[in-house]
Amino acid sequence: MKPKLFLLRPNFRDQKVSKSQLFYCPHSAMVEGVLMYYPQLKDQIDVEYVSFERPRTTVIELLGEKNQLCPVLILPSNTPNTEKFNEFNNLLFTNDKFEIASYFGKTYNCGTWHP
């Protein structure tokens, strides 16, 4: 299994906040920025954009309804450099944007975030 990254599509509406305002997810945007810095990552991982609205069916199919937050990086259970990842159905995952960036740096020989 190739690593799978789900990001929220930009320019979504949140009816609970505003009927007309467009939004983006700052966490997904940060991870998208890492992909822009290191475009070779897109050859190493599958990136899929999902809607803000729930349920996020494609994420639920892999991680269950309780784990549909985005961004989320999903990996096979035997993957190294995943000490801080969660586990569900023999898959490892994290929603932490910094952990995603750190994993990319450790695994794909590119830079990682600097605190």
C-alpha positions in Angstrom: 0.0 0.0 0.0 1.3 3.4 -1.0 0.9 6.1 1.8 -2.4 7.9 1.5 -2.9 11.5 2.3 -6.4 13.1 2.6 -6.6 16.9 2.5 -9.7 19.1 2.7 -10.5 21.0 -0.5 -10.2 24.8 -0.2 -13.0 27.3 -0.6 -15.6 25.4 1.3 -18.6 26.8 3.1 -19.5 26.2 6.7 -23.2 26.9 7.1 -22.8 27.0 10.9 -20.5 30.0 10.6 -21.6 31.8 7.5 -23.8 31.1 4.5 -21.6 33.2 2.1 -18.0 33.1 3.4 -15.5 30.8 1.8 -13.0 29.0 4.1 -9.9 26.8 3.9 -8.4 24.4 6.5 -5.1 25.9 7.8 -3.8 22.4 8.7 -4.5 21.0 5.2 -3.0 24.2 3.7 0.2 23.7 5.7 0.6 20.1 4.5 -0.2 21.3 0.9 2.6 23.8 1.3 5.0 21.0 2.2 3.9 19.2 -1.0 4.6 22.4 -3.0 8.1 22.7 -1.5 8.9 19.1 -2.3 6.8 18.1 -5.4 8.6 14.7 -5.5 6.5 13.7 -2.6 3.4 13.5 -4.8 5.2 10.7 -6.7 5.6 8.8 -3.4 2.2 9.2 -1.8 -1.4 9.2 -3.0 -3.1 12.5 -2.3 -6.8 12.8 -2.3 -8.9 15.9 -1.7 -12.2 15.5 0.2 -15.1 17.8 1.0 -15.4 19.7 4.3 -18.9 18.2 4.7 -19.3 15.0 6.7 -19.5 12.1 6.4 -16.2 11.9 4.5 -16.9 8.4 3.1 -13.5 7.7 1.6 -11.8 8.4 4.9 -14.4 6.4 6.9 -13.9 3.4 4.7 -10.3 3.2 5.8 -10.4 4.6 9.4 -14.0 4.4 10.7 -16.4 7.2 11.4 -14.6 8.5 14.5 -11.4 9.1 12.5 -12.5 11.3 9.6 -10.5 14.4 10.6 -8.3 15.9 7.9 -5.5 16.2 7.1 -4.8 12.6 7.6 -1.8 10.5 6.5 -2.5 6.7 6.4 0.2 4.1 6.3 0.5 0.3 6.5 0.9 -1.0 10.1 4.5 -2.1 9.7 5.8 1.4 8.6 8.9 2.8 10.4 9.1 6.4 11.7 5.5 6.3 13.0 6.0 6.3 16.8 3.3 8.9 17.3 0.8 7.5 14.9 -2.6 6.0 15.9 -3.7 2.5 14.7 -7.0 1.3 13.2 -7.7 -1.9 11.3 -4.0 -2.6 10.7 -3.4 0.9 9.4 -1.4 3.7 11.0 -2.6 7.3 10.8 -2.1 10.8 12.1 -4.0 14.0 11.8 -1.1 16.1 13.2 0.2 18.4 10.4 3.6 18.5 12.1 3.8 14.8 12.5 2.9 14.4 8.8 5.7 16.9 7.8 8.1 15.1 10.1 7.3 11.7 8.6 7.9 13.1 5.1 11.3 14.5 6.2 12.4 11.2 7.9 11.2 9.0 5.1 11.7 10.8 1.8 14.9 12.7 2.5 13.4 16.1 2.3 13.3 18.9 4.9 11.1 18.8 7.9 9.5 21.5 10.0 11.6 23.6 12.4 10.0 24.6 15.7 
